[in-house]
Every structure is written in C-alpha cells, then in structure tokens.
C-alpha cells in the first residue's frame, strides 16, 4: 500500500498538490460556517432520568427553564417599596418587549412571592423565558439582555445571569481567547520550527499538514453540526491537535527524507523510502491516536462526543496530509528542502550523538534510572488523592466577568437555587394524595433542602419543586440528589432539574469510563503488537502511559483543585474540583499523543534491530534517530497548547497546561530515560512473541 502510494505521489506530484490546495480552500470556506452553529452546552445524558423529567415537563406541562435569571437589587429599600416596585415593573415590561422573549416571571408579577426575594428582602428574581427553547436562541437572548439591562435602571441595580447569559459569556470569551492564543503560538511556533528544522523552507512543511488538517476538520465538523450538536470547545482541540500533529508528522517525514537524500539516494527514491518507512510510522501512529480519541464517542454527553468528532477528523486529515501532499512537495523541492539555512547542525541527521550517548549512559545504570524516574512520577502523582470533579458553571469565567458576578450574587444573597430547583414529577399523583403528602414531608427533611413548594396540578399529574442551598453542578449537589432519590417515592416519580442533570451526567460518565478505558487499552495493545511484533513492548507502553497520566492528573489537582501556581497559569476561581469532561479530554489526548511518541521511538529501534544490531545498539541508534524528533515535536506541541493558558476560561486554561505538561514529561522522563532503561533490563525478550502470532506483525 505504501509503495503504491509513494509511486503515485512521486509521478503525479504537481497534480496531487494542486488537488490538495483546491480541496483545502473549499473545505476552509465551508468549514467556517460551523462556528456560528456550535454551542457551549452538551453536558447532559439524554437517556437519563433527569432527561426524561425535562422532556415530560416541556412536552406535557409546557414548562421551560429561564434563559436569563436577573437579580434586581433595590438598594437600601425593600423590594416591596412602591418606588422600587414601579421601577421593577417598568423594567419587566421593557424586557417583555425584547425580540426573542416569550414570557417573564418576577417577584412583582407573582404578587410578591416570598420565595423570589433575597434573604435581606432588598433584591428579587426576574426570570426571562425565551420564545424558543434551543441553546442558540437562549444564548442570543442572554447576550441582548445582558448588554441592554445589566447595570443601573432607575435606582435599581440589575445583575444578569442564567444559562443564556453564561453560555454567551463563555462562547464569547473562548472565541477571543482562541484568537489571542493563536496570535501568541503561531509566530512563536514558526520561530521554533525554523530552529528545529534548521532551514526556512523545511520549517514550512508542518504548516502544510497542520493547516490542511485544521481546515479540513472544520469542514467535517460543519457536516456534524447539520445532524447533531457540537461543542464550541472542540475548536480548541482542532487547532491545538492539528498544529501539533502537523509538527509531529512533518518532523518525522522531513527528517527521514533528509537522511535518505544525504545518504546518496535520488529525490524520487528518497521520497519513496520516506513514505515506506516514516510514512508507515505516521499511519500507525495516527491509527493509535484515532482509536484513542474515538473512545470519547462512547460517552453519552455531546460535549465529549464533540471532541471525539473533532479528534478523529483532525487526526485522519493530518495523516492524509503527511502521506499525500507532503511527499509531493518533497518530490518537487528535492535538495531545496534545505534552502534558507538557519542552523546547519539540524539539516544532516546523525547516527551517533548526544541522544545515543544518553541512551548508553542510561543502559549502563538501568536500575537506578528506573527507581529515580518512578520516584519522581510518584511524587508528582501524590496530590491526586484529593482530586474532585465538577462541571462547567459561571465559575469557569474570570471572577470580574459580569455573568460570574451575577451568579455569585445569587449564591450570596438568596437562600436557595430558586431558578434551578429540583423538579419532582409524580405521574398520576393526584390520585395518591396521602402517599404524596408523606413523601414530600420526607423530602423537606433531607439536609440542604431549603423548602418544598406546593404541588402544581397538571391533569392527573403533579409537579413539585424543591429548592436546595448549593450550586447545582457540584459534588455536594450530586450527594443531595442521591439522598433525594433514596427516599421511597410513589410509583411514576421522576427526579429532574439542574442538580439531577449534573448527577446523571456524572453517573453516565462513571458507567461509560470502564468501557472507554477497555477500548483504548485493548486497541492500543493490538496495534502496537502488530507494529512491533512484541508482547512485552505494548504492555510496557500502556503501563508507562498510565504512570505519566497519573502524574499529570496529580499536578492538575495540585494547581486547579488546591489553587497553587497562579503566578504561572494566571488567575482563576478555585472551585475545589476539576471539570469532569475536560479531565477526560486531557487524559485521552495525552494518552494518544504519548502513544504517538512511543511508536516514533519503537519504529526506529525495531528497524535498527531488524538490521542486525544488538539490543543496546538498536536502542542507542534508535533513540539518536528519533529522540530529537520526539523532543522537538513535544516542545512545539507544548507551545501550541501552552498558549491556551492565557485563556480566561478555567477549563481551557486547564486543558492547555495539562497537555503541555504531559507531552514534555513524556518526551523527557518517559521516552529518554525510562524506555531505554527498561529495554536494557528486558534485553532480547523485548522482541519475543509466540511464533503463531508472528504472521500478524509488520515488516519494517
């Protein structure tokens, strides 16, 4: 397959490149339409009890959640003061006239309902319901309401919060932060590329692969948005992973092309050998990343599914870019790949040097190296014992953001989450009055339930709202929902609301996680076995990646749960938890990239071993040939993701730091020290496998 592809690309190089450029231009133009169709939601499990409760409320009871929750502060006078009431009524009428508003409900329009007033009686809720229930309508309305009404209004102070406002604030912040991250990372990356590749022409090669993968992925994501919801957070993964893999694969291909070219081969033969060797490595490396990222599509949340869509799209196109247009460009450029020399030592790959010396040093002292490395990894992983998980709420925004301020006002001044209560639906509850009364009495005594509102009758069904004291998307809320659901209930009871939605999401992730981990482990073990022909190497690779991942999660816990190192990552609101979805994303991406580097290294080591070198020499030469590529690729990838640390949205900041730290840890401590030390300890047993399985492995 690779030989046929190499022949096709070499003999049709100009046509191949022309078609590629045309396809990418079209893909980029159409793909840009995806941005306006993406959302910042997708945290619900659509098959959960809370989802069924939500559907029952909207379909049967015609109940809607408020798109915007306004807190109206009357200052030094009570909210029932005639002057404050008149101003608030005028405010509500103006809001009702806004395009997209379906209805409103406030302390004043509800006849002074005490449950809608603050603890001090000097602030009250005004709920705004959108005429349409889709996410985009809510965020559009949130944007308008916040812009026009957040602030002073005739002696009142208005704070705008709610799903629509927070969703718009997060979307807007991420879009601006992404532009800033790119403004930082792209120029810096280009300078580093010139240094790593040693020549200006060669340093442009990752852009061919990376930009092509990004624009192509945008097009595929646009197609996904036509059929399902896609999270806006997927944009960060596409850009970061697209540039990162573009750098990885271009480094590997260009380095091998130069090696063959400087070894005396013709341009055509050098391209063919590159595709047959480095190209094969890129293909199987991409395949491991593909199957790893595809695991996110197993989760019930569209938020995580979005990263699965984005990940497999950008990986597939990065591999295609490295195997088709890049070899065509190399065939066209030939020796001109070294034009614009920046650093001569980077142009001609060496078979012996610092990395080979490092490998030999490590292999002379394998036991101390392994012990010291494992000790460092263990110390980094220790904080993981205090890890806790939550979900996205207003606290992911900077503390000075208007939406975050409004949400904090609600937490500080109101006795409970009146705008997002626990929804209790009792189907046929009208005919179970005595049972319902006893049930609600027990619910009211559950700790952290502030009050239970009287039942509302819809035909023969009942709807009861129970107001709780804590934020809905927290571990405390999860414990509360489990306590509420543990109370024996009448037949046909459904528990819903924001806290129940969060709980079901966490439970859904917990139930899916073993399957996702099993899929990743099994598929990676099989792929690395096929690629290396070894039983030991795949197992060792998975175990080392687990250790690396544990250390990364420990550091993330220490920073984002315990609140350390703000001087490095920037200010953020310490919530005492990591966002569940983002943590899974980091873990999956890091695992995939680690396998990427593992295959880069093992590919060259096995090639040297099959050429007749001893285990020690094949490791030393393989490390010399590949470690420079791995380290340079990791550094460049770290720069791309580290730029996301500048984001004001905590989960993007966390993703940027987590991936950057993990790839640097993996490329240094794991690949440069632990891998050669362990390969020395296992010796020739590294390459053992049953004879019956040998026919399923590749020849390098």
C-alpha positions in Angstrom: 0.0 0.0 0.0 2.7 2.5 1.0 4.8 1.6 -2.0 1.9 2.2 -4.4 1.1 5.5 -2.7 4.7 6.6 -2.9 4.8 5.8 -6.7 1.5 7.7 -7.3 2.6 10.8 -5.4 6.1 10.9 -7.0 4.8 10.5 -10.5 1.8 12.8 -10.1 3.3 15.3 -7.7 2.0 18.6 -9.2 -1.5 17.2 -9.8 -1.5 15.8 -6.2 -0.5 19.2 -4.8 -3.0 21.2 -6.9 -5.9 18.9 -5.9 -4.9 19.2 -2.2 -4.8 23.0 -2.4 -8.2 23.2 -4.1 -9.9 20.8 -1.6 -8.4 22.7 1.4 -9.6 26.1 0.1 -13.1 24.8 -0.4 -13.1 23.0 3.0 -11.9 26.1 4.8 -14.6 28.3 3.2 -17.4 25.9 4.0 -16.0 24.9 7.4 -16.0 28.4 8.7 -19.8 28.2 8.7 -19.5 25.8 11.6 -18.5 28.4 14.1 -22.0 30.0 14.4 -23.6 26.6 14.7 -21.7 25.4 17.8 -22.7 25.7 21.4 -21.2 25.6 24.9 -23.6 23.1 26.3 -23.8 19.3 25.8 -23.3 18.2 29.4 -26.5 16.2 29.8 -27.1 12.5 29.4 -30.1 12.3 27.0 -31.1 8.8 28.3 -31.1 9.7 32.0 -33.9 10.1 34.5 -33.4 13.9 34.6 -33.6 14.0 30.7 -36.9 12.1 30.9 -38.1 14.5 33.6 -37.1 17.5 31.4 -39.0 16.1 28.4 -42.1 15.4 30.5 -42.0 19.0 31.8 -41.6 20.5 28.4 -44.0 18.2 26.4 -46.8 17.7 29.0 -46.5 20.6 31.3 -45.2 23.1 28.8 -42.7 24.2 31.4 -39.5 26.0 30.3 -36.3 26.9 32.2 -35.5 30.6 32.3 -32.9 31.6 29.7 -31.9 34.6 31.8 -32.1 35.0 35.5 -32.0 38.6 36.6 -31.3 39.8 40.2 -32.9 43.2 40.7 -31.3 45.0 43.7 -33.5 47.7 45.2 -30.6 49.2 47.2 -31.4 50.5 50.7 -35.2 49.9 50.4 -37.2 46.7 50.4 -38.2 45.2 47.1 -41.8 45.7 48.1 -41.3 49.5 48.3 -43.7 51.3 46.0 -40.9 53.2 44.1 -38.8 50.1 43.7 -41.9 48.1 42.6 -42.8 50.7 40.0 -39.3 50.7 38.5 -39.1 46.9 38.6 -42.5 46.6 36.8 -41.3 49.1 34.2 -38.1 47.1 33.8 -40.1 43.9 33.3 -42.3 45.4 30.7 -39.3 46.6 28.7 -37.8 43.2 28.8 -41.1 41.6 27.6 -40.8 43.8 24.5 -37.3 42.4 23.6 -37.3 40.2 20.5 -37.0 36.5 21.5 -38.6 36.9 24.9 -41.6 34.5 25.4 -42.6 35.4 28.9 -41.3 36.7 32.3 -41.9 35.9 35.9 -40.7 38.1 38.8 -41.3 38.8 42.5 -43.6 41.6 41.5 -45.6 39.9 38.7 -46.0 36.9 41.0 -47.7 39.1 43.6 -44.7 39.4 46.0 -43.9 35.7 46.2 -41.5 35.5 49.1 -39.6 32.6 47.5 -38.4 35.0 44.8 -36.9 37.5 47.3 -33.4 37.6 48.8 -32.6 36.8 52.4 -32.4 40.5 53.3 -35.5 41.4 51.3 -33.7 44.0 49.2 -33.2 42.0 46.0 -35.5 39.8 44.0 -35.6 37.5 40.9 -36.8 38.3 37.5 -36.9 35.2 35.3 -36.8 35.7 31.5 -38.1 32.8 29.3 -37.1 32.6 25.6 -39.8 32.1 22.9 -37.6 29.2 21.5 -36.0 26.5 23.7 -32.9 25.7 21.7 -29.5 26.6 23.0 -28.6 29.2 20.4 -31.8 31.1 21.0 -31.1 31.2 24.7 -27.5 32.5 24.3 -28.6 35.1 21.7 -31.2 36.3 24.2 -28.7 36.2 27.0 -26.4 38.4 25.0 -29.1 41.0 24.4 -30.4 41.1 27.9 -27.0 41.4 29.5 -26.0 44.2 27.1 -29.1 46.2 27.5 -30.1 45.7 31.1 -27.1 44.6 33.2 -26.3 47.6 35.3 -28.3 50.6 36.6 -32.0 51.0 35.9 -34.0 53.9 37.6 -32.5 53.4 41.1 -32.2 49.7 40.8 -29.1 47.6 40.1 -29.7 44.7 37.7 -27.4 41.6 37.6 -27.8 39.2 34.6 -27.2 35.5 35.0 -28.8 32.2 33.8 -27.9 29.7 31.2 -28.3 32.0 28.2 -26.1 34.7 29.7 -23.4 32.3 30.9 -23.4 30.4 27.7 -22.9 33.6 25.7 -20.2 34.8 28.0 -18.3 31.5 27.7 -18.6 31.4 23.9 -17.5 35.0 23.5 -14.6 34.6 25.9 -13.4 31.4 24.2 -13.5 33.0 20.7 -11.5 36.0 21.9 -9.1 33.8 23.9 -8.6 31.5 20.9 -7.6 34.4 18.7 -5.1 35.6 21.4 -3.7 32.1 21.8 -3.1 31.8 18.1 -1.6 35.3 18.0 1.0 34.1 20.6 1.5 30.5 19.5 1.7 30.8 15.7 4.6 33.3 15.5 6.5 31.6 18.3 5.9 28.2 16.8 7.2 29.4 13.4 10.4 30.7 15.0 10.9 27.4 16.8 10.2 25.5 13.6 12.9 27.3 11.8 15.3 26.5 14.6 14.3 22.8 14.9 14.2 22.1 11.1 17.3 24.2 10.5 16.1 25.8 7.3 13.2 28.2 6.4 11.8 26.0 3.6 11.7 22.9 5.7 10.1 24.7 8.6 7.1 25.5 6.4 6.3 21.8 6.0 4.3 21.4 9.3 2.0 24.2 8.2 1.1 22.2 5.1 0.0 19.2 7.2 -1.4 21.2 10.2 -3.3 23.9 8.4 -4.7 21.4 5.9 -5.8 19.2 8.9 -7.4 22.1 10.7 -9.4 23.5 7.7 -10.4 20.0 6.7 -11.6 19.2 10.2 -13.6 22.4 10.3 -15.5 21.2 7.2 -16.2 17.8 8.7 -17.3 19.4 12.0 -19.7 21.6 9.9 -21.2 18.4 8.5 -21.7 17.1 12.0 -23.5 20.3 13.1 -26.1 19.6 10.4 -27.1 16.4 12.3 -26.1 16.9 15.9 -24.9 19.4 18.5 -21.2 20.1 18.6 -19.4 21.9 21.4 -17.5 25.1 20.7 -14.7 23.8 22.9 -13.9 21.4 20.1 -12.3 24.3 18.2 -9.5 24.5 20.7 -8.8 20.8 20.2 -8.9 21.0 16.4 -6.4 23.9 16.3 -4.1 22.6 19.0 -4.1 19.0 17.8 -3.9 20.0 14.1 -0.8 22.1 14.6 0.7 19.6 17.0 0.2 16.5 14.8 1.3 18.6 11.7 4.6 19.3 13.5 5.0 15.6 14.7 4.4 14.1 11.3 6.2 16.7 9.2 9.3 16.4 11.5 9.4 12.6 11.1 8.9 12.7 7.3 11.3 15.6 6.6 14.0 14.1 8.9 13.8 10.7 7.1 13.7 12.4 3.7 16.9 14.3 4.5 18.5 11.2 5.9 17.9 9.3 2.7 18.8 12.3 0.5 22.1 12.9 2.2 22.8 9.2 2.1 23.1 9.4 -1.6 19.7 8.5 -2.9 17.9 10.3 -5.7 15.0 12.6 -4.8 12.4 10.1 -6.1 14.0 7.2 -4.2 14.3 9.3 -1.1 10.6 10.1 -1.2 9.6 6.5 -1.8 11.8 5.3 1.1 10.4 8.0 3.3 6.8 7.0 2.6 7.6 3.3 3.1 9.3 3.9 6.4 8.4 7.2 8.1 5.0 7.2 6.3 4.2 3.7 7.7 5.1 5.0 11.2 2.9 8.1 10.7 0.0 5.9 9.6 0.1 3.5 12.6 0.9 6.4 14.9 -2.2 8.2 13.6 -4.2 5.0 13.9 -3.4 4.7 17.7 -4.3 8.4 18.2 -7.5 7.8 16.2 -8.7 4.8 18.2 -7.8 6.6 21.4 -9.8 9.7 20.6 -12.7 7.7 19.2 -13.3 6.4 22.7 -14.9 9.8 23.6 -17.8 9.0 21.3 -18.8 6.2 23.7 -19.8 8.7 26.4 -23.4 9.9 26.5 -22.5 13.6 26.6 -22.5 15.5 23.3 -19.7 17.7 24.9 -17.4 14.7 24.9 -18.7 13.3 21.7 -17.8 16.6 20.1 -14.2 16.0 21.0 -14.4 12.6 19.5 -15.7 14.0 16.2 -13.1 16.7 16.2 -10.3 14.4 17.2 -10.8 11.7 14.7 -11.4 14.3 12.0 -8.2 16.2 12.6 -6.1 13.0 13.1 -7.3 11.5 9.9 -6.6 14.6 7.9 -3.2 15.1 9.5 -2.2 11.6 8.5 -3.6 12.1 5.0 -1.6 15.4 4.8 1.6 13.7 5.8 1.2 10.9 3.3 -0.1 12.7 0.2 0.6 16.4 -0.2 3.8 16.5 1.9 5.6 13.8 -0.1 4.5 15.6 -3.3 6.1 18.8 -2.0 9.3 17.0 -1.0 9.4 15.5 -4.5 9.1 18.9 -6.0 11.6 20.6 -3.7 14.2 17.9 -3.6 17.5 19.3 -2.3 15.9 22.8 -2.0 14.3 21.5 1.2 17.5 22.8 2.9 17.2 26.3 1.5 17.3 29.2 3.9 19.7 27.7 6.4 19.2 28.8 10.0 21.1 26.0 11.8 23.4 23.7 9.9 23.6 21.0 12.6 19.8 20.4 12.2 20.0 19.7 8.5 22.0 16.5 8.4 20.7 13.7 10.7 23.4 12.0 12.7 23.6 8.3 13.5 25.6 9.0 16.7 25.5 11.9 19.1 24.1 13.2 22.4 20.9 11.1 22.4 22.9 7.9 21.6 25.3 8.8 24.4 22.3 9.5 26.8 20.8 6.1 25.9 24.1 4.3 26.5 24.6 6.1 29.9 21.0 5.1 30.9 21.5 1.5 29.8 24.7 1.2 31.9 22.7 2.1 35.0 19.2 0.9 34.3 18.0 0.1 37.8 18.9 3.5 39.4 17.3 5.3 36.5 14.1 3.3 36.7 13.9 3.8 40.5 14.6 7.5 40.4 12.1 8.1 37.5 9.4 6.1 39.2 10.0 8.1 42.4 9.6 11.4 40.5 6.4 10.2 38.9 5.0 9.1 42.2 5.8 12.4 43.9 4.0 14.2 41.1 1.0 11.9 41.4 0.5 12.3 45.2 -1.9 15.2 45.0 -4.3 13.0 43.1 -5.6 11.7 46.4 -7.6 15.0 46.8 -9.0 15.1 43.3 -12.7 16.0 43.0 -14.9 16.5 39.9 -17.5 19.1 38.9 -18.9 20.6 35.8 -18.9 23.9 33.9 -20.7 26.8 35.6 -20.2 30.5 35.8 -17.0 30.0 37.9 -15.1 29.0 34.8 -15.3 32.6 33.8 -13.0 35.3 35.3 -14.2 36.5 38.7 -14.6 40.0 37.2 -16.9 38.9 34.4 -20.4 40.3 34.7 -22.0 36.8 34.4 -19.7 35.5 37.1 -20.5 38.4 39.4 -24.3 37.9 38.9 -24.0 34.2 39.7 -22.1 35.0 42.9 -24.7 37.5 44.0 -27.3 34.7 43.7 -25.2 32.4 45.8 -24.5 35.0 48.4 -27.9 36.7 48.8 -30.6 34.1 48.1 -31.5 31.2 50.4 -31.6 28.6 47.6 -31.4 27.9 43.9 -34.8 29.2 43.1 -34.1 29.5 39.4 -32.8 25.9 39.2 -34.7 23.8 41.8 -35.0 20.0 41.9 -38.0 19.1 39.7 -40.2 16.3 41.1 -42.8 14.9 38.7 -45.3 12.4 40.1 -47.3 10.8 37.2 -50.9 10.2 38.4 -50.0 11.9 41.7 -53.5 13.5 42.1 -54.8 10.0 42.9 -52.1 9.4 45.5 -52.6 12.4 47.8 -51.9 10.7 51.1 -48.8 8.9 49.7 -47.6 12.2 48.1 -48.0 14.2 51.3 -45.9 11.7 53.3 -43.3 11.6 50.5 -43.0 15.4 50.4 -42.7 15.6 54.2 -39.7 13.3 54.0 -38.2 15.3 51.1 -38.4 18.5 53.1 -36.3 16.9 55.8 -33.4 15.9 53.5 -30.4 18.0 54.5 -29.7 21.1 52.3 -33.3 21.3 51.0 -34.4 24.9 51.8 -38.1 24.4 51.1 -40.5 22.4 49.1 -43.1 24.4 47.1 -46.7 23.3 47.0 -47.6 20.8 44.2 -48.9 22.2 40.9 -51.6 20.1 39.2 -51.4 19.2 35.5 -54.3 16.9 34.7 -53.7 13.9 37.0 -50.0 14.6 37.3 -48.2 16.7 39.9 -45.1 18.9 39.6 -43.2 19.8 42.8 -40.1 22.0 43.0 -37.7 21.5 45.9 -35.2 24.4 46.4 -31.7 23.5 47.6 -29.0 25.6 49.0 -25.9 24.8 46.9 -24.8 25.4 43.3 -26.3 22.7 41.0 -23.2 21.4 39.3 -21.1 20.4 42.3 -20.3 17.2 44.2 -22.5 18.4 47.1 -25.4 18.7 44.7 -24.7 15.1 43.5 -24.8 13.8 47.0 -28.1 15.7 47.6 -29.7 14.1 44.5 -28.6 10.6 45.6 -30.2 11.3 49.0 -33.4 12.6 47.5 -33.7 9.6 45.1 -33.0 7.3 48.1 -36.3 8.4 49.7 -39.1 5.9 48.9 -41.3 7.6 46.3 -44.7 7.0 44.7 -44.8 4.9 41.6 -44.2 7.1 38.5 -41.9 9.6 40.2 -39.2 11.3 38.1 -36.5 13.5 39.7 -35.1 16.2 37.4 -33.7 19.7 37.4 -30.1 21.1 37.1 -28.7 19.2 40.0 -30.2 15.9 38.9 -28.9 16.6 35.4 -25.4 17.0 36.7 -25.7 13.9 38.9 -26.9 11.8 35.9 -24.1 13.1 33.8 -21.5 12.2 36.4 -23.1 8.7 36.8 -23.2 8.3 33.0 -19.6 9.1 32.7 -18.7 6.7 35.5 -20.6 3.9 33.9 -19.1 4.5 30.5 -15.5 5.1 31.6 -14.6 1.4 32.1 -15.7 0.6 28.6 -13.8 3.6 27.1 -10.6 2.6 29.0 -11.1 -1.0 27.9 -11.4 0.0 24.3 -8.3 2.2 24.5 -6.2 -0.4 26.2 -7.2 -3.3 24.0 -7.0 -1.5 20.7 -3.6 0.1 21.5 -2.2 -3.2 22.7 -3.2 -4.9 19.5 -1.9 -2.0 17.3 1.5 -1.8 19.0 1.8 -5.6 18.8 1.1 -5.6 15.1 3.6 -2.8 14.6 6.4 -4.2 16.8 5.9 -7.9 16.8 6.4 -7.9 20.6 4.2 -9.0 23.5 6.2 -7.0 26.2 6.5 -3.6 24.4 2.8 -2.9 24.1 2.2 -3.8 27.8 5.1 -1.7 28.9 3.9 1.2 26.7 0.4 1.2 28.2 1.8 1.0 31.8 4.2 3.8 31.3 1.4 6.0 29.8 -0.7 5.3 32.8 2.1 6.4 35.1 2.6 9.5 33.1 -1.1 10.3 33.1 -1.3 9.8 36.9 1.5 12.3 37.4 -0.3 14.8 35.1 -3.6 14.4 37.0 -1.7 14.9 40.2 -0.2 18.2 39.1 -3.6 19.4 37.7 -5.2 18.6 41.1 -2.5 20.5 42.9 -3.0 23.6 40.7 -6.7 23.7 39.9 -8.2 22.0 42.9 -5.8 23.2 45.6 -5.2 26.6 43.9 -1.4 26.7 43.6 0.9 28.2 40.9 -1.5 31.0 39.8 1.7 33.0 39.1 2.3 30.6 36.2 -1.1 29.7 34.8 -2.9 33.0 35.6 -5.7 33.8 37.9 -8.8 31.6 38.1 -11.6 30.8 40.5 -10.7 27.9 42.7 -13.8 25.7 42.8 -12.3 22.7 44.6 -12.9 20.4 41.6 -11.8 19.6 38.1 -14.2 19.7 35.2 -15.1 16.1 34.5 -15.3 16.4 30.7 -12.1 18.4 30.4 -10.2 15.9 32.6 -11.3 13.0 30.4 -10.4 15.0 27.3 -6.9 15.7 28.7 -6.4 12.1 29.7 -7.5 10.8 26.3 -5.5 13.3 24.3 -2.4 12.8 26.4 -2.7 9.1 26.1 -3.0 9.3 22.4 0.0 11.7 22.0 2.1 9.5 24.3 1.4 6.5 22.0 2.3 8.8 19.1 5.8 9.3 20.5 6.1 5.6 21.6 5.5 4.4 18.0 8.0 7.0 16.7 10.7 5.6 19.1 9.9 1.9 18.8 9.6 2.1 15.0 13.2 3.2 14.6 14.5 0.9 17.3 12.9 -2.1 15.7 14.2 -1.1 12.3 17.8 -1.0 13.7 17.2 -4.3 15.5 16.0 -6.0 12.3 19.1 -4.6 10.5 21.2 -6.8 12.8 22.2 -4.5 15.7 22.2 -5.7 19.3 19.5 -4.7 21.7 21.8 -2.0 23.2 22.9 -0.6 19.9 19.5 -0.6 18.3 18.1 1.3 21.3 21.0 3.8 21.2 20.8 4.4 17.5 17.0 4.4 17.5 17.0 7.0 20.3 19.5 9.1 18.4 17.4 9.0 15.2 14.1 9.6 16.9 14.6 11.3 20.3 15.5 14.7 18.7 12.3 14.5 16.7 10.2 13.5 19.7 11.7 16.2 22.0 11.4 18.9 19.3 7.8 17.8 18.5 6.9 17.8 22.2 8.4 21.3 22.7 6.5 22.7 19.7 3.2 20.9 20.7 3.7 22.2 24.3 4.0 25.8 22.9 0.8 25.4 20.9 -1.2 24.1 23.9 0.6 26.3 26.5 -0.8 29.3 24.6 -4.3 28.3 25.9 -3.1 29.0 29.4 -3.7 32.7 28.6 -7.5 31.9 28.4 -9.8 33.4 31.0 -11.9 30.3 30.9 -10.6 27.9 33.5 -11.3 24.6 31.7 -9.4 25.9 28.5 -6.6 27.1 30.8 -6.5 23.6 32.4 -6.5 21.8 29.0 -3.6 23.9 27.8 -1.5 23.4 30.9 -2.4 19.7 31.2 -1.5 18.7 27.6 1.7 20.9 27.5 3.0 19.5 30.8 2.1 15.9 29.9 3.8 15.9 26.5 7.0 17.4 27.9 7.0 14.9 30.8 6.5 12.1 28.3 9.2 13.2 25.9 11.8 13.6 28.6 11.4 11.4 31.6 9.5 8.6 29.9 11.0 8.3 26.4 14.5 9.5 27.1 15.1 7.7 30.4 12.5 5.0 31.4 12.1 3.5 27.9 15.8 2.8 27.2 16.4 1.7 30.8 13.5 -0.8 30.7 14.6 -2.0 27.3 18.0 -2.7 28.6 16.6 -4.7 31.6 14.4 -6.8 29.3 17.1 -7.3 26.7 16.2 -9.5 23.7 13.0 -10.5 25.5 11.7 -7.1 24.3 11.1 -8.7 20.9 9.6 -12.0 22.0 6.2 -13.2 20.8 4.7 -16.6 20.1 5.6 -18.0 16.7 1.9 -18.4 15.8 1.4 -14.6 16.1 4.4 -13.6 14.1 2.4 -13.6 10.8 0.2 -10.8 12.2 3.1 -8.4 12.5 4.5 -5.8 10.1 7.9 -6.0 8.4 9.9 -2.8 8.8 
